[in-house]
């Protein structure tokens, strides 16, 4: 059986762990990168794809979406806040895009459908397709300048790792807190209901007795309560004594054996 001290230690350990992670999560620096997102986008798309020459193509894609509130605090970097919001809620947005490739410039552009290609360009990939190579290598990936394009801060992945542990722990503590609040609220409601039930019973008895003085009525209630407690104690003591008598076993075996032994001794003599 788990001792109360062990449970208390476990609760304190979980609470301290949650508090330390929450402080680290909230206090971790979140500073924006100096670049406009080109470096980060280039790293993500650097493996490259095969080039395809052709006219602009319109297509609808499901893109990750997020907001800057929720799990993120006000001083978090905007890119971090949006990405962490998506990590928790997994929101998706349907976006219509145009994709076009300029063979002479070896550039692949992506821009919103219905917008100007060069004014609202979302992504430009500069490709390097050498004659001896069968695959296309991406040299750079260009994106719009802030605030249209932002890169996550260097501490984003550290904060995300903390969030992976902090989120379920927070849900666990919130569940325990809500459970305790619900239990305490139920107990108080029950006590409140019992109070009014007893109050109505006492009021009815007071009226039935002919509205005696309050002091005399209270003394009568006390005497009745003492008598009831005495009866309960007497009943419990009687139950325990009867139970003890039932458990006792009379030594019938010994009494039956003694005459037999005396009879055998008489025969021998």
C-alpha positions, -999 to +999 in steps of 0.1 A: +000+000+000+013+034-009+019+056+021+006+092+022+042+105+025+051+088-008+021+103-025+030+138-011+065+135-023+054+125-058+030+154-060+057+178-049+082+164-074+057+167-103+048+202-092+084+214-090+092+198-123+063+215-140+073+249-124+109+246-136+098+237-171+073+265-172+099+290-160+124+278-186+097+277-213+086+313-206+120+328-199+139+313-228+151+341-252+132+344-284+150+367-307+145+370-345+171+361-370+188+389-390+181+373-424+148+376-442+142+339-442+163+330-472+189+311-453+163+289-434+143+282-466+174+273-485+184+248-459+150+231-460+148+229-498+185+222-504+181+185-513+166+197-546+141+184-571+142+176-608+135+207-629+104+209-650+100+235-677+065+247-684+039+274-681+025+286-647+003+260-630-024+267-606-030+243-577-045+242-542-023+230-514-030+224-477-005+244-457+002+244-420-015+274-403-012+290-369-018+321-347+003+340-322-018+334-291-027+303-272+004+284-260+027+313-270+034+342-247+033+378-260+071+383-261+077+352-283+090+357-318+062+358-343+075+328-363+080+308-332+045+316-320+029+306-352+048+273-356+042+264-319+005+271-323+004+248-353+023+221-333-004+221-307-036+226-327-025+211-361-045+237-381-044+236-419-054+262-444-063+256-481-042+280-502-044+285-540-010+290-556+006+295-590+039+278-598+060+289-627+095+281-640+116+305-661+141+284-680+164+312-690+168+324-654+166+288-640+142+301-614+111+285-600+085+310-585+055+304-562+029+331-557-007+334-546-033+327-573-047+359-588-017+381-576+012+396-595+041+372-599+068+396-589+050+418-563+035+389-543+061+363-548+061+338-519+091+317-529+118+317-555+142+289-561+173+296-581+184+263-597+217+251-609+213+223-635+248+213-648+250+196-681+268+166-666+243+162-638+209+146-642+194+162-611+188+198-602+206+215-573+190+244-555+214+273-550+192+297-531+156+299-519+143+335-517+113+346-497+097+380-491+111+404-466+096+407-430+069+409-419+057+387-448+084+361-442+100+353-409+124+326-398+121+308-364+145+319-337+176+298-328+159+288-295+127+275-312+137+239-312+148+241-275+115+256-265+096+231-286+114+202-268+104+217-235+068+220-247+067+183-256+072+175-219+054+205-204+021+201-223+011+167-210+023+175-176+002+207-176-029+187-187-023+162-159-021+189-133-051+207-147-071+174-145-061+169-109-070+206-101-103+204-118-111+171-101-103+185-066-123+216-073-153+195-084-150+173-054-148+202-030-177+219-047-198+188-045-190+184-008-200+221-001-232+217-020-241+186+000-233+203+033-253+233+022-283+211+013-281+192+046-279+225+065-312+236+051-328+202+055-319+202+092-329+238+096-364+231+082-367+200+104-358+220+135-382+248+125-410+223+120-403+207+154-402+241+171-436+250+157-450+215+166-438+220+202-458+252+205-429+276+199-411+273+232-383+296+242-352+292+220-329+284+249-352+257+262-357+243+227-320+241+220-314+224+254-340+198+244-323+192+211-290+187+229-306+162+253-321+143+224-288+142+206-270+129+237-296+102+241-292+092+205-255+090+208-258+069+240-282+045+222-258+041+193-229+034+216-249+008+235-260-008+203-224-010+190-211-024+223-238-050+223-230-060+187-193-064+196-200-085+227-223-108+207-197-111+180-172-121+207-195-148+221-201-162+187-164-166+181-157-184+214-157-222+211-165-243+242-140-271+250-164-299+241-137-322+228-118-322+261-149-329+281-157-359+259-122-373+260-119-374+298-147-400+305-132-422+278-098-421+295-113-429+329-132-458+314-101-472+299-082-470+332-110-489+349-109-517+324-071-520+328-073-522+366 
